[in-house]
Amino acid sequence: MVRIAYVDHSYHQRTLSSRFLADILRGRGHTVDFFWDDAWRGGKAVPFRQVADYDAIILFQCRCESSEPYFRKLHPNVIHIPMLDTFGIHLGPRRHLGWYWEPFQGCKILSFSSVLHGIATSFGLRSFFIRYYPSPGDRIPPSESARAFFWIRHEKLISWPIVRALLRGTRFDAVHLHVAPDPGSPKPTLPTEADREEYAITTSTWFAAQRDFLDVLGRANIFFAPRREEGIGLSFLEAMARGQCVVAPDNGTMNEYILHGVNGLLYDADHPEPLDFSRFAQLGEAARQSVVIGHSRWLALEDRLEEFILMPSAQGYRKGISPAERVSAPLSRLQRIRNRAFMRKTERFWMPVWRLIRALRT
């Protein structure tokens, strides 16, 4: 069993949204010690020397403070876990991402998003892609009438006017707004008296006990995702696990889990239009079933996930492909031929011929 330093974004100290991975590693007998990075809000970063003696170092959505530009030169087993919402891909094309990935050259990347997995591998990094699913809940939400829940977290992300545009034309038995904005977010736009009457709106600001919050949340059968983009998206994943119909922007990671009209509803947050909620109960049940299937796959991959984390970085780079690709997609004979070193050196000469052969084969 190994000692693992888990360097994490200090905001997660309150939300506990990143502890699921540490819990898995602890459950398998490993020692996991948390170190909290406060640099994102002007505080102190974790010095690398503080974690250098551990067997493995996980950098969850952060990096350690060091004068050495490459982490691979400081430790043989550094795993970085990036979050998709760090890059703001929903804002448009991203440029010059090399600055972000350069310190992790020679390290391993654990990707909870297929988009991030593609980006990481495009920079020559060894990435393991795995999609997280929580344990499906036993409690099924009521299905007789539409009851919605929306947490107003940030006015510039998903606001009440956006949600109101999506609701237009649908009769709701109740809509609950949890008005608890994130620190530093603008003052939220609240519903008018006419809105309150039309949608039977109730509100809350905070709850003394978590069970009270969960009780209000559990009465809903429609859940509005509170952000335009997610790193993993535990809030909407837990809603899917409860059997609620999730309504989310058509961005990552929501659109990596939700297929519009099949197990949830997606929309354009820049141009919100009224949605069809007539099948909310069926969509919620389909969401729960997708979590049931996804969670079983997650459990089946835990051994490979542990192997990837414990494997020294150099060992992963000595392989022709990443561990995730190696276990799920064995190379064909043609791929093995193409990957030979001498073939790579002469690639610009034979690639046109290779493309012609592939076109004839298809």
Buried (B, 14 or more C-beta within 10 A) or exposed (E): EBBBBBBBBBBBBEEEBBBEBBEBBBEEEBEBEBBBBBBEEEEEBBEBEEBEEBBBBBBBBBBBEBEEEBBBEBBBBBBBBBBBBBBEBBEEEEEEEEEBBEBBBBBBBBBBBBBBBEBBBEBEBBBBBBBBBBEBBEEBBEBEEBBBBBBBBBBEBBBBEBBBBBBEEBEBEBBBBBBBBBEEEEEBEBBEEEBBEBBBBEEBEEBEEEEEBBEBBBBBBBBBBBBBBBBBBBBBBBBBBBBBBBBBBBBBBBBBBBEBEEBBBBBEBEEBEEBEBEEBBEBBBBBBBBBEEBBEEBEEBBEBBBEBBBBBBEBBBEEEBBBBBBBEEEBEEEEEEBEEEEBEEEEEEEEEEBEEEEEEEE
